[in-house]
Amino acid sequence: QVQLVESGGGLVQPGGSLRLSCTASGIIVSRNAVGWFRQAPGKEREFVARINLIGRSNYAESVQGRFTISRDGVENTVYLQMNALKPEDTAVYYCNVAAINTYWGQGTQVTVSS
């Protein structure tokens, strides 16, 4: 059974940083494309970042240069380092693994506010 567990969300002031973690069980993250998505209140879920099988990453334009996705094969975890956070980054952040099936975590809340 595949499980994705996100953590690391919280309340941060504008300009601050957070690091989100997505720890997987039942699936090997380094053998699959893993992405982060987010959903703000009243909005549709949107793509944030993805890392593919060979470690190549891509980002939404809105986070390019501020967010970095990475993975740790030993910990079977994918991270999202978020710097220079803005109020518009406030959302629930979800981890996604696209394998034969698509898997989602339960989400972690990120709130950027002074």
C-alpha positions in Angstrom: 0.0 0.0 0.0 1.4 3.4 -1.0 1.4 6.2 1.5 2.7 9.7 1.1 3.0 11.8 4.3 3.7 15.5 4.0 5.1 17.6 6.9 6.9 20.9 7.5 4.1 23.3 6.9 3.2 26.1 9.3 2.9 29.9 9.7 5.7 32.1 8.4 6.2 35.8 7.8 6.6 37.2 4.3 10.2 36.7 3.2 10.6 33.7 5.4 11.4 30.0 4.6 10.0 26.6 5.1 11.0 23.1 4.1 8.3 20.6 3.3 8.9 16.9 3.4 7.1 14.1 1.6 8.0 10.7 3.0 6.9 7.7 1.0 6.2 4.1 1.9 5.2 1.3 -0.5 6.9 3.1 -3.4 10.4 4.3 -4.2 10.6 8.0 -4.9 13.8 7.8 -6.8 12.2 5.5 -9.4 9.2 7.8 -10.1 8.4 11.3 -10.9 7.4 13.2 -7.7 5.7 16.5 -7.7 4.4 19.2 -5.3 1.0 20.9 -5.9 -0.9 23.4 -3.9 -4.4 24.5 -3.5 -5.4 27.9 -2.1 -8.9 28.5 -0.7 -11.4 28.9 -3.5 -8.9 28.0 -6.2 -8.0 24.9 -8.1 -5.1 22.8 -7.3 -2.0 23.9 -9.2 1.4 22.5 -10.1 4.4 23.8 -8.1 7.4 21.6 -8.8 8.4 18.2 -10.0 11.5 16.0 -10.0 11.8 13.2 -12.5 13.5 9.8 -12.5 16.9 11.2 -13.6 16.7 14.0 -11.0 15.8 16.8 -13.4 13.4 19.4 -11.9 11.0 21.9 -13.2 8.9 24.6 -11.6 5.9 26.8 -11.9 6.8 30.3 -13.1 5.4 31.7 -9.9 8.0 29.9 -7.7 10.9 29.7 -10.1 14.1 30.9 -8.3 12.5 30.7 -4.8 11.6 27.1 -4.4 13.8 24.0 -4.8 12.7 20.4 -5.0 15.1 17.6 -4.1 15.0 14.0 -2.9 16.8 11.7 -0.6 16.9 8.1 -1.7 18.0 6.8 1.6 15.2 8.5 3.5 12.8 7.9 0.5 11.7 11.5 0.9 11.2 14.4 -1.4 11.7 17.9 -0.1 10.5 21.3 -1.2 12.6 24.2 0.1 10.6 27.4 0.0 12.4 30.7 0.3 11.3 34.3 0.0 7.8 33.3 0.8 4.9 35.6 -0.2 1.3 35.8 1.1 0.2 34.4 -2.3 2.1 31.2 -1.5 -0.5 30.4 1.2 -2.1 27.1 0.4 -2.3 23.4 1.3 0.7 21.7 -0.3 0.3 18.2 -1.6 2.9 15.6 -2.6 2.1 13.6 -5.8 3.7 10.5 -7.2 2.9 9.6 -10.8 3.6 5.9 -11.2 1.3 3.3 -12.9 -1.2 4.9 -10.6 -1.3 8.4 -9.2 -0.9 8.9 -5.5 -1.5 11.9 -3.3 -0.6 12.8 0.3 -3.0 14.4 2.8 -1.5 17.8 2.4 0.2 20.3 4.8 -0.9 23.8 5.4 1.4 26.7 4.6 0.4 30.2 5.7 2.4 33.2 4.9 1.3 36.2 6.9 2.6 39.0 9.0 
